[in-house]
Amino acid sequence: MAKLTLLYEAGCPNCRGRIDEERLIKGLPCWECLPLLPEAERYLSGLDWRERVLAVARLLEEHGKLEGWAWLAREEDELSIFERFFERATGSRPWSVQRQWARRLLRRESFAITAPTGTGKTTLLAVYALYSAVNGSRVYYLLPTSSLAKQVAERLQLLAHNAAVRKRIVYYHSLLRASEKRAQLEAIENGEYDILVTTTAFLSRRWGLLERTMFDTIIVDDVDAILRDSVNVERILMLLGAKPDEIRAATRLVKLSLRVRANPALARRYASEIEELKRVVNGVAGRLGQLVVASATGRARGFKRLVLGKLLGLSVGSIAGYARNIAEYKLLASSPEDAIEKLVETVAKMGPGGLVFVAKPLGVETAKLVVNRLGERGVRAGLAIAGKRVIEKFERGEYDVLVGVASYYGVMVRGLDMPYRVAYALFLEPPFNRTPIEKALQSPRRILALAKALDVEGYREYARILSKMTPDEVELLRAVLQGRLEAGGRLAEAAEKARSLASAILEKLRSVTSEVPAGYSILTVSSSGAYVATPDPYTYIQASGRTSRLIKGYMTRGVVIVVSSAPLLLERFEDRLARLLAGFELREYNEKEVLEELEKAWESRRAPAVSRSALRMNIETSLVIVESPTKARLIAGFWGKPARKEYDGVNVYETVAYNPKSGKTHVMLIVSVKGHVYDLTEEPVGKHGVILEGSDVKPVYAPIVRCRDCGAQHAIVAEQCPECNSVNIEDKRRIIELLRKLAPLVDTVYIATDPDYEGEKIAWDIYTLLKPYAKNIKRIEFHEVTKKAILEALANPRDVNRRLVEAQVVRRVEDRWIGFELSQHLWKVFNARWLGAGRVQTPALGFLVERLEEWKKGRCYALIARLPWGRVKLCYPDSRTAREALREALEKGVEVEILEANIVSLTPPPPYTTETLLYDASRLLGYTAEKTMRLAQELFENGLITYHRTDSTRVSDAGIAIAKSYMQRRGHAKLLMPRHWGEGGAHEAIRPTMPLDADELRDAIAEGEVRIVTRLRESHYKLYSLIFARFMASQSIPARVERVRLRVTVGNVSVEDVVARKVIEAGFLTFYPHVIPVYNVQEGRVKPMGARIVRTSTVRLYTHGELVMEMKRSGIGRPSTYAKIIEALKRHGYVVESRYRKYLVPTSMGRRVYQYLVTEFRPLVSLERTRLVESLMDSVASGEAEACRVLLELLEEVEGMVARVEAGRGAGLGENLAA
């Protein structure tokens, strides 16, 4: 039986040579590296992943062929040793997420750990510190508080005892006795330690004891505490081996880069200095020690974090997307005093084991008042302020509850982990920050929110400015408003507008007499000044998380109550949390229900494995691979600000997402491959890149290389550009090598390429090339880039569809064979190497050529008259008659005669498919197919529309819900008529992903409600508006109009037109009026609004959209290829665009090539042939046809026909056509 086997150049995991897909799928190197009998292959492929890696390494070594496989085997060996050490120290094996971190730690990688509290970070890092010390490294462990430093030091000592390790562990914190402090300081001064544990305050105050010390590894428990003191960042870098001048160079590089981004006019001035600084900084990173940042929901800010990024390639994030097992309630009070009373009464009823958080602006004095009131009720309450020993007393049971301030850096928020002691928490007002108005007006988006709330003139113009800025640009604008950067260009204009609005806001404050909601914030004006109160969701997440902790793989139940006398603040707090946490809801307080939940919370601690209230934690480490960097960044940001690590210019994002659909918590790495990684080789291999062995077909694929200098792209193995010889190339081998480094880190690799044939082929290439490195690989697909769609995809993974892959291979090989054979023939005939031919582009060229001939035959002089309902065109045989008609039209008007009038019902059109979108964008917006597809791609990647390469009109239930939400909110509920426009299937029509029209979307992006990652221009909003309008129309009731068929006459020439004279019921026309012009037309003379004579034709040339519709009607092309076909015709010089109307006009060369091809090769380039190929590919995809047979039959036909034509050319046939 014929066999299709893909071969991959540079794909062997060991020698980096050519390898077939079967060996890769079995997890083995190529046959040349490791020749094995089938029985041995089966044995190896059946082993556990680690066992196979080590077994293959041994066999390669025995054969003297161990090369690229060696690093993987060494890593597995070392990880195995570390796991045994971990088990000795802790009594258990590391679990999945700890193994991921361990692997990265053992690679000596600097990175930020992004994971929820309770997942074993501290234990893993403590064991690693000991393991590193055993292997000769010196480790520094930095913590934000003395209590945490004490806990970590004690844990290190216990672990060392368990592992029978004798290493010098020295620690210093404020909880030590005076004699202990002296002893520890002496040891530090003398360098008598292997592991040092201190607070960040020690680093600041005792720098003199450490400044000459070098550390191999520094572990920072909370990077925020470091970044608050920029000098400490420099100290850490010096302790890791950076020299002061190198740190200054990195700092200067960051400053200049920001300055240039804020004012692009400075780019030329600083270009050479920036290049030199980059050279210095790039030389530093490789020799520095290891920095590991462990931060549960870090909010790293400040300039120095960028310096860390430059030197160590890491960026710290903040997460909020992890599992929570908390019953959350709200208890409303009539006044602040009533809120305190209700809080005290509730704590008294709930008993010991609680935490009370007082909102930060209420201050320590309010916390003290709560402590006193609780004491009066017989509750032993301790005031938890930094530096006190109250937490230890609480842990011993000397206090029933702790009371503290809800500050992100507070000791109760960050430094308390007592799952058996704490079961509930109460908040006196939701956590919020109170910012003076002057400081609030340094925030670009807060300026907009306040200006909008106060209806300040000019805020809409400012909103349009912000709506066209990326989040990074908004951050630059913030720095400009704070006076830290000087702006230029567009940013300077934005800053000027922002300052103008800020001044107007301050003027408006004089008339403010009550609280004013402004976005998520609330403006208050009092005798003490004006302030903006803003909910602080991250402090709440951290603080409430103290009640729900991880015990033996289970998340305990917690109870949280927010007591509030500020309804506006509470409402905004709830809205903010709902956006961050899936399923978040504050239930109305019910005493009986709360006490029942509290009992469940205690039960979940006593016996988590059998308790129904404990949530079993199913944490999976995942690598999600997408096609575009935009999509990677957007997805990573769905669950907070992701951590980021740069590898050789490629960003890898890290975040945590709890998936309620599967019950899994995904610790995710997210990376993009930037489209195809491999393509059919361009090297002289086989038949145009395909090796034929009997009836077997073996396409050879090579990594894609793109030159950054000349833009050329080739599928070859090369170290430099084959066209300009530049070494500044983007080689997809680097992407594959990075993926091969990342794949062993995770439990499952999820390939999330686009949901079409091309995406499936990319997925197959990645799957095959990663198979030796990954334990589990799955394919996921989504049709919109939204949080909900991503979670649904992760909950429903599948295998890569081999049939779809083979169908794509058939198309690619067929295009190559026809294209190369015909193109090379054209080069000889026409002596022009830029010419080309293709299975689809030639029939498409034929449409244009034939239409041009019709256009020539219909040449005329046309009177173009602009009438109130639209343009009409009347054609005349000569210019004199046309001029007379023009004079009559301008002087007397055109004669309008009503031929027929009746009331009709107009059915709304379905939502857009690719071809109908291209048609409308061309007709209504004047966009080319290429421009429309580029804009749609960017809208899709920013999560604003569903997948744009589709031939389906189906609308999902989620889509219908969007239409319903919008119409009800905008008062159009009576227009709603939900339709699915087709049942079943995975694909869906092009539609918006949110119930926001274009104007609302602008405002939402400007205010930060909708997050995008690339800049949107006016053209994006216009296309989005068209998509939104068409979708809303598709979900609306029919329209009823009085439709009039009329005749327009000037001179002796008439033309008929159709107009809606009266709209009886607007229906879907409310959203999409483009179906029919509306005008109350009457019989008689109508003066045109303008008229002119043009030399034209009775036949229109094709526009981009019309050509796409013709291809669709003729059954050629696909949604993913329409725009590419038109671009290929332009690239070969066959077609040019008219300047204004963007008509597609075939050139003289295009007409000659087409005539030659249809004369000599009609069976290969006819419509019938193209339709047949499309049908055969569908048959391959469905399993009804065999790929090899289809390809071999095609090859026989192509070669035979080319040979006959070549022979004919030798006899002088066909020369006249080419001349």
MARSE-212328 format. One record per residue (C-alpha): residue in three letters; x, y, z. Coordinates in steps of 0.1 Angstrom, whole numbers, plus 5000, padded with zeros to 4 digits. Layout:
N
alaXYZ ...
***
This chain:
1219
met500050005000 ala501350354991 lys502650555020 leu502950925026 thr505851005049 leu507051355058 leu510751415061 tyr512151695082 glu515551855074 ala517551945106 gly514951765126 cys516951485142 pro517151535180 asn520651395179 cys522551485148 arg520251765135 gly520151595101 arg517151475081 ile514651245098 asp511351095090 glu508151165109 glu507750805121 arg511050795140 leu510251135156 ile506751015166 lys508350705183 gly510650945202 leu513750825185 pro516650985166 cys517150925129 trp518150585114 glu521750705107 cys522250785144 leu520550475157 pro519750185133 leu517349955151 leu515349645144 pro511549695144 glu511349495177 ala513849735194 glu511950035181 arg508749905195 tyr510349825228 leu511850175232 ser508750355221 gly506750165247 leu508950285276 asp508150555301 trp509350885287 arg512350925311 glu513350565307 arg513250605269 val515350915270 leu518050745291 ala517950415272 val518350595238 ala521250795253 arg522950465263 leu522450315229 leu523750625211 glu526850625234 glu527450255226 his527350335189 gly529650635194 lys526950875181 leu525751055212 glu525551425202 gly522451655206 trp520651395227 ala523251425255 trp521851735272 leu518351585276 ala519851265291 arg522151465314 glu519151675325 glu517051365333 asp519951215353 glu520451525374 leu516751565379 ser516451205391 ile519251275416 phe517551595428 glu514251415432 arg515851155454 phe517451425475 phe514051605477 glu512451285489 arg515051235517 ala514551595528 thr510751605527 gly509651245528 ser507751275495 arg508551305458 pro508151645442 trp504951685423 ser504451815388 val504852185392 gln507752135416 arg509451925390 gln509052195364 trp510652455387 ala513352205396 arg514252145360 arg514652515354 leu516652565386 leu519052285377 arg519552455343 arg520852755363 glu518052965348 ser517053295363 phe513253325363 ala510153435382 ile507953165397 thr504353235389 ala502053015410 pro499453045437 thr500453025474 gly500352675487 thr501752495457 gly505052405473 lys507252695461 thr508952755495 thr509652385501 leu511052335466 leu513252645469 ala514552545503 val515452195491 tyr517152355461 ala519152585483 leu520352285503 tyr521052085471 ser523052375456 ala525052415488 val525852045488 asn527152095453 gly529452375463 ser527252685456 arg526652975479 val522953075483 tyr521253385496 tyr517553365506 leu515853705509 leu512353745525 pro510154055531 thr509454005568 ser511153875599 ser508453615605 leu508953465570 ala512753475574 lys512353285607 gln509953025591 val512352965561 ala515452935583 glu513652675605 arg512452485575 leu515952475560 gln517352335593 leu514652075594 leu515251975558 ala518951955563 his518451725593 asn516151495573 ala518551485544 ala521551425567 val523251735552 arg525751935572 lys525852275557 arg526252615574 ile522852785575 val523053145588 tyr520053365593 tyr519353715606 his515953875615 ser514454095641 leu512953815661 leu516353685673 arg517553745708 ala520453995711 ser523053725717 glu521753525687 lys522053845666 arg525653895676 ala526553535667 gln524853545634 leu526353885624 glu529853755632 ala529253445610 ile528053675582 glu531053905585 asn533453615584 gly531653455555 glu531053135575 tyr527953015558 asp526752815527 ile523152955529 leu522353295542 val518753385551 thr517853755558 thr515154005553 thr515354265525 ala515754525552 phe519054355563 leu520354395527 ser519754775529 arg521054825565 arg523954585565 trp525254615530 gly528754665542 leu528854305555 leu527954165520 glu529354405494 arg532454195487 thr530553865487 met529553665455 phe526553435455 asp525853165429 thr522153185436 ile519853445451 ile516353355460 val513953645464 asp510653555481 asp508853885472 val510354085444 asp508154385453 ala510054435485 ile513254455465 leu511954685438 arg510654935463 asp514355015470 ser516155065437 val519555055454 asn518754695465 val518254595428 glu521854715421 arg523154535452 ile521554205442 leu523054235407 met526454305422 leu526154005445 leu525453795414 gly528653925397 ala527654235378 lys530154525379 pro528954875387 asp529755005353 glu527754725337 ile524754805359 arg525155165349 ala525155065312 ala521954855316 thr520355145334 arg521355395307 leu520155155280 val516755125297 lys516455505301 leu517455575265 ser515155305251 leu512255465271 arg513255815259 val513255705223 arg509955525226 ala508455835241 asn509956065215 pro510855875182 ala512556195169 leu515456115192 ala516155765176 arg518855885153 arg520656085180 tyr520955785203 ala521155495178 ser524955435180 glu525055475218 ile522155225222 glu523854975200 glu527054995221 leu525154965253 lys523354655240 arg526754505232 val527954565268 val524754435284 asn524554125262 gly528054035273 val527054045309 ala523953815311 gly525753485304 arg528153505334 leu525853635361 gly524653405389 gln521153275392 leu518253495404 val514953315413 val511953525422 ala509053355440 ser506053595442 ala502453465445 thr500653775431 gly503554015427 arg502854365415 ala506354455404 arg506554815393 gly509355065390 phe512155145367 lys514654895381 arg512454595371 leu513454685335 val517054685345 leu516654335359 gly514954235326 lys517854365305 leu520554185325 leu518753865334 gly515953845307 leu513153815332 ser510054015339 val507853955370 gly504153925367 ser501053925389 ile498453655387 ala494853615399 gly493653315380 tyr494153025404 ala491652805422 arg489852945452 asn487652745476 ile486053035495 ala482453115504 glu482253485500 tyr479553725514 lys478754085518 leu477154245549 leu475754595543 ala475854855571 ser474055195573 ser477155385585 pro480855335594 glu479955295631 asp477255035622 ala479854855600 ile482154815630 glu479354705652 lys478254435627 leu481754315621 val482354275659 glu479054095664 thr479853855635 val483353775647 ala481853695682 lys479453445666 met482053285644 gly484653225672 pro488353165671 gly490353125639 gly489653445621 leu491453745605 val490054095604 phe491254325577 val490654705580 ala490754895548 lys494055085545 pro492655435543 leu490755375576 gly494155345593 val495755175623 glu493555375647 thr490455205633 ala492154865636 lys492854945673 leu489255045678 val488154705664 val490554525687 asn489054705717 arg485454645707 leu486254275702 gly487754265737 glu484654415751 arg482754115736 gly485053865751 val487053795719 arg490853785724 ala492053995695 gly495654075686 leu496754375666 ala499054245639 ile501454525630 ala504854475614 gly507554395639 lys505154255666 arg505253895679 val501453885679 ile501353625650 glu503353375671 lys500853425700 phe497953375676 glu499553045664 arg499952925700 gly496253005706 glu496853305729 tyr494653515706 asp491353415690 val491653645660 leu494053885645 val493254245634 gly495354425609 val495354665580 ala494454545544 ser497754655530 tyr499354455502 tyr502654445521 gly500954395555 val502154115578 met498753945578 val498353975540 arg501853845530 gly503453665559 leu500853435574 asp500353065564 met498352885591 pro495852645574 tyr494952475607 arg494552805626 val492753025601 ala489352945585 tyr487653275580 ala488253645574 leu486253965577 phe486954295558 leu485954625572 glu485154785538 pro486554625507 pro490354685503 phe490855015485 asn493455285479 arg492755655485 thr494655885461 pro494856265462 ile493356415431 glu496756565420 lys498356225419 ala495256055404 leu495556305375 gln498856155365 ser497055845353 pro495955865316 arg492955635321 arg491955795354 ile491856135337 leu489555985311 ala487255825337 leu487056145357 ala486556365327 lys483756145314 ala482056125349 leu482256505352 asp481256555315 val484356765308 glu484356905273 gly486856725250 tyr486856385268 arg485556205237 glu488456335216 tyr490856215243 ala489055875244 arg489655835207 ile493355915213 leu493655655240 ser491655395220 lys494455395194 met497255335219 thr498755005231 pro498954935269 asp502755005266 glu502055345251 val499555425278 glu502255345304 leu504655575285 leu502055845287 arg501755785324 ala505555835328 val505256165307 leu502456295329 gln504556205360 gly507356415346 arg509756115342 leu509856125304 glu509756395277 ala507356315249 gly507356385212 gly505156315182 arg501756145189 leu502656095226 ala503256465231 glu499856545216 ala498256285239 ala500056435269 glu498956785260 lys495356675257 ala495556485290 arg496956785309 ser494257015294 leu491556775306 ala493256745340 ser493157125344 ala489457125334 ile488756845360 leu490257055387 glu488057345377 lys485057125378 leu485757005414 arg484357335427 ser480857215418 val481156865431 thr479056815462 ser478656435465 glu480456115455 val480956075418 pro481455725403 ala484255735377 gly484955405361 tyr486155165388 ser486955465410 ile484955705431 leu485656085434 thr485056245467 val485456615476 ser485656735512 ser487157015532 ser490356825534 gly490656795497 ala489656585467 tyr490456215466 val489955915443 ala489055585459 thr489955275439 pro489254905448 asp492454705454 pro491554355442 tyr495054205445 thr495254275482 tyr491854115486 ile492953805467 gln496053775488 ala494353845521 ser491253625515 gly493553355503 arg494853315539 thr491553125546 ser491952865519 arg495252685519 leu496752375504 ile496952065527 lys498051735512 gly496851815477 tyr493551965488 met492452325490 thr490652385523 arg487352575525 gly487452935536 val484753185546 val485053555538 ile482653845547 val483054195534 val481254445558 ser480654775541 ser478755105546 ala479955235512 pro477655085485 leu479255265455 leu482755135465 leu481454785471 glu479754775437 arg482954875420 phe484954635441 glu482654345430 asp482854445393 arg486654455395 leu486854115411 ala484453955387 arg486754055358 leu489753895375 leu488253585391 ala486053345372 gly482753295390 phe483353555417 glu480253665436 leu479653815470 arg476453655483 glu474053835506 tyr474953765542 asn472853495559 glu473953405594 lys472753045593 glu474352985560 val477653145570 leu477852935602 glu477252615582 glu479952715557 leu482352785587 glu481752425599 lys482552295565 ala485752505565 trp486952345598 glu485951995585 ser487952045554 arg491052095576 arg490351795599 ala490051545570 pro490651705536 ala490751375517 val487151275528 ser485651625532 arg483251725505 ser484152085511 ala487852045504 leu488852105467 arg491251855453 met493952045435 asn494651915400 ile497652125389 glu498952065354 thr502052225340 ser501352325304 leu503052465274 val500552645251 ile501852715216 val500152965194 glu500953115160 ser501353485167 pro503153695194 thr500053915197 lys497853615206 ala500453475231 arg500553805249 leu496853855249 ile496153505263 ala498853535289 gly497253845302 phe493753695308 trp494753595343 gly496653905355 lys500054035343 pro502153735332 ala505753685341 arg507953695310 lys511253545301 glu513153625269 tyr515053345252 asp517153455222 gly514653725213 val511553515218 asn509153595247 val507853315268 tyr504953415291 glu504053235323 thr500753255341 val498353045361 ala494752975351 tyr492152785371 asn489752605347 pro486352545363 lys485352335332 ser488052075339 gly488852135375 lys492552185365 thr494852465375 his497152525346 val500652655354 met501152775318 leu504052875296 ile502853045265 val504953095234 ser504353185197 val505953025167 lys505053315143 gly503253105117 his504652805098 val507852665111 tyr508652425082 asp507652435045 leu508352225015 thr512052245009 glu513452464981 glu516652264979 pro517052054947 val515651734963 gly513551474945 lys510851614924 his510651984935 gly511251884971 val509351544970 ile511151214970 leu509350934951 glu510150574959 gly507850354939 ser504350434951 asp505550594983 val505650974985 lys508051155008 pro507751535009 val510851695024 tyr510251985047 ala512852245058 pro512852515084 ile511752855072 val514453125071 arg513453495068 cys515953765062 arg515454075084 asp517354295059 cys515954215025 gly512754045036 ala513253725015 gln511853405029 his512953055020 ala512552695033 ile516152585035 val518852495060 ala521052805059 glu523153025081 gln522753335059 cys520253475035 pro520653315000 glu519753634983 cys521653915001 asn524053695021 ser523053875054 val523453675086 asn520653885102 ile518053615097 glu515153475116 asp515653095115 lys512752875127 arg515252615138 arg515852845168 ile512052845176 ile512052465174 glu515152435197 leu513452665222 leu510252455221 arg512452145226 lys513852305257 leu510452405270 ala508652075263 pro510351865290 leu509352125316 val505652045314 asp503051765318 thr501251855286 val502052055254 tyr498952215239 ile499252315203 ala496752605197 thr497352695161 asp494552835139 pro491452615133 asp492052545096 tyr494052325072 glu497152545076 gly496852545113 glu496552175114 lys499752135094 ile501652365116 ala500352165146 trp501551845130 asp505051985124 ile505252095160 tyr503851775173 thr506251565153 leu509351775161 leu508551785198 lys507551425203 pro510951305216 tyr510951585242 ala507351585254 lys505451345277 asn502051435263 ile501051655233 lys497451765225 arg495851985199 ile493352255210 glu491452495189 phe489352805195 his487553035172 glu487853345193 val490653465215 thr488753505248 lys489253375282 lys486153155280 ala487153015246 ile490652925258 leu489352745289 glu486852555269 ala489652445245 leu491952335273 ala489052135288 asn488451965254 pro491851875238 arg492151635209 asp494851465188 val496151635157 asn493951535127 arg496251345103 arg493651345075 leu493551725076 val497351735075 glu497451505045 ala494951715027 gln497152025033 val500151835021 val498351734989 arg497452094983 arg500952214990 val502751954969 glu500151994940 asp500652374941 arg504452314941 trp504452074912 ile502052274890 gly503652594901 phe507252494896 glu506652304863 leu504652584847 ser506652864862 gln509952724850 his508352674816 leu507153034815 trp510653154824 lys512052984793 val509253094770 phe509053464782 asn512553504794 ala511353644827 arg512053474860 trp509553664880 leu506653504862 gly504653234879 ala501553014874 gly499352824898 arg496352594900 val494152874915 gln495753194904 thr495553114867 pro491753074867 ala491553384889 leu493653574863 gly491253444836 phe488353604853 leu490153934851 val491253894815 glu487753794803 arg486154084822 leu488654324807 glu487654204772 glu483954254781 trp484854594795 lys486554694762 lys483554584742 gly481254794764 arg483255114762 cys481155424763 tyr480855784776 ala479055774809 leu477056034827 ile477555974864 ala474856154883 arg474656164921 leu471056134931 pro469756154966 trp469555774969 gly472855704952 arg474855714919 val473355624885 lys475355564854 leu473955624819 cys476055524789 tyr476255714756 pro477955614724 asp479955934719 ser481156234739 arg478856484721 thr475756304731 ala477056254766 arg477856624770 glu474356714758 ala472956464784 leu475056634811 arg473756974802 glu470156854803 ala470756684837 leu472256994852 glu469657234838 lys466457034838 gly467256734861 val466856364853 glu463456214845 val462355974871 glu459555724863 ile458155484888 leu457555144872 glu456454944902 ala455855004939 asn454954734965 ile455454655001 val457954375006 ser459654205035 leu463454205034 thr465153915051 pro468353995070 pro471553865055 pro473553605074 pro476753705093 tyr479953735074 thr481953465060 thr485453545046 glu484353605011 thr481253825020 leu483454025044 leu486054085017 tyr483254184993 asp481554435017 ala484854575028 ser485754634992 arg482354774983 leu481654985013 leu485155075027 gly487355054996 tyr489654805013 thr491754564993 ala491554195001 glu495054205016 lys494154505038 thr490854355050 met492554025059 arg495354195077 leu492954415097 ala490654115105 gln493753905116 glu494654185141 leu491054215153 phe490953835158 glu494353825176 asn493254105199 gly490253895209 leu487654135193 ile486153905166 thr485953535159 tyr488253355135 his488053535101 arg489053255077 thr485753075075 asp483052975050 ser480552905078 thr477553135087 arg476752935119 val476253135151 ser476852965184 asp474753015215 ala477453245228 gly477053455197 ile473353475202 ala473853575238 ile475953865226 ala473353995203 lys470653955230 ser472754145256 tyr473454435232 met469954475219 gln468454465254 arg470954715267 arg470454955238 gly466654935238 his466354715207 ala464854405224 lys461854405200 leu464254365171 leu465754045184 met465153735163 pro467853475173 arg469153255144 his471852995143 trp472253015105 gly473252655104 glu473552375129 gly476552175142 gly480152195131 ala483152355149 his483452665126 glu481452975131 ala480653295112 ile482753615117 arg481153805146 pro482154025175 thr483153855208 met481554115230 pro478254305230 leu479954635222 asp479554845190 ala482455035176 asp481955345197 glu481555145229 leu484654945220 arg486655265216 asp485555375250 ala486155035266 ile489755015252 ala490455385261 glu489255315297 gly491254995300 glu488054785303 val488954585272 arg492554495269 ile494354485236 val498054435229 thr498554605195 arg497554955183 leu494154985166 arg493855245138 glu490755405124 ser490655135097 his490354865124 tyr487355035140 lys485655075106 leu486054715098 tyr484854615133 ser481854835129 leu480954665096 ile481254315112 phe479254425143 ala476454575122 arg476154275099 phe476054035129 met473454235147 ala471354245115 ser471653865112 gln469953835146 ser467254085139 ile463654075126 pro463054125088 ala462454475075 arg459354595058 val459754865032 glu457855015002 arg460154904974 val460055104942 arg461455004909 leu462155314889 arg463555424856 val465955724853 thr466155884818 val468356154804 gly468056214767 asn467355894750 val469155674775 ser467455514805 val468555294834 glu466555114861 asp467155124898 val465555004930 val464955224961 ala463055184993 arg460755484992 lys459455425027 val460555215057 ile457555065073 glu459454865099 ala463154915101 gly464054565115 phe467554475106 leu468054795086 thr468554965120 phe471954805121 tyr472754725085 pro471254975060 his473454875031 val470954635015 ile468854894998 pro469055274995 val466255465013 tyr464755784998 asn461255914994 val461455924956 gln458756084935 glu458056084898 gly459156374877 arg462356574873 val465056534900 lys468056764901 pro471356564906 met473556664935 gly476456644911 ala477156504876 arg480156444854 ile481156264822 val483755984823 arg485155754797 thr484155404810 ser482255094801 thr478854944806 val480754654822 arg482554704856 leu486054574861 tyr486454354892 thr487154494926 his488954284952 gly485654184968 glu483954104935 leu486853884924 val486753694957 met482953644953 glu483553514918 met486153264931 lys483753154957 arg480853104932 ser483252914909 gly484352684937 ile488052774937 gly490252904965 arg489652885002 pro489053145030 ser492753135038 thr493853185002 tyr491653444986 ala493853744995 lys497053554988 ile495853474953 ile495253834945 glu498653934960 ala500353664939 leu498853804907 lys500054154916 arg503554024926 his504053844892 gly503054164874 tyr499854024860 val497554274876 val497554634887 glu495054834908 ser493355144897 arg494155434919 tyr490855524934 arg488255244930 lys490954974934 tyr489754794903 leu491954494893 val493254544858 pro495254274840 thr498454394824 ser499654314789 met501954054804 gly499153904824 arg496953874793 arg499753714773 val500653464800 tyr497053374805 gln496353314769 tyr499553104766 leu498652894796 val495052824786 thr496252734751 glu498952504761 phe497952374796 arg494152414798 pro493652074816 leu495952184844 val494652544849 ser491052524840 leu488252584865 glu487152224863 arg490652114872 thr490852344902 arg487352244914 leu488451874911 val491551934932 glu489552104959 ser487151814958 leu490051564960 met491551744990 asp488151725008 ser488151355000 val491651315015 ala490551505046 ser487451275050 gly489450955043 glu487650875010 ala490750924989 glu494450824994 ala496951114994 cys499650924975 arg497350814947 val496051164942 leu499551304940 leu501051044917 glu498151074893 leu498651454892 leu502451424887 glu501951194857 glu499551444842 val501751744848 glu504951584835 gly503251444805 met501651774795 val504851974801 ala506851734780 arg504351754751 val504352134752 glu508152144754 ala508251914724 gly505852144706 arg507952444713 gly510852264697 ala508752234666 gly507952614668 leu504452584681 gly503052834706 glu505753094698 asn503253354685 leu501453354719 ala504553414738 ala505753694715 
***
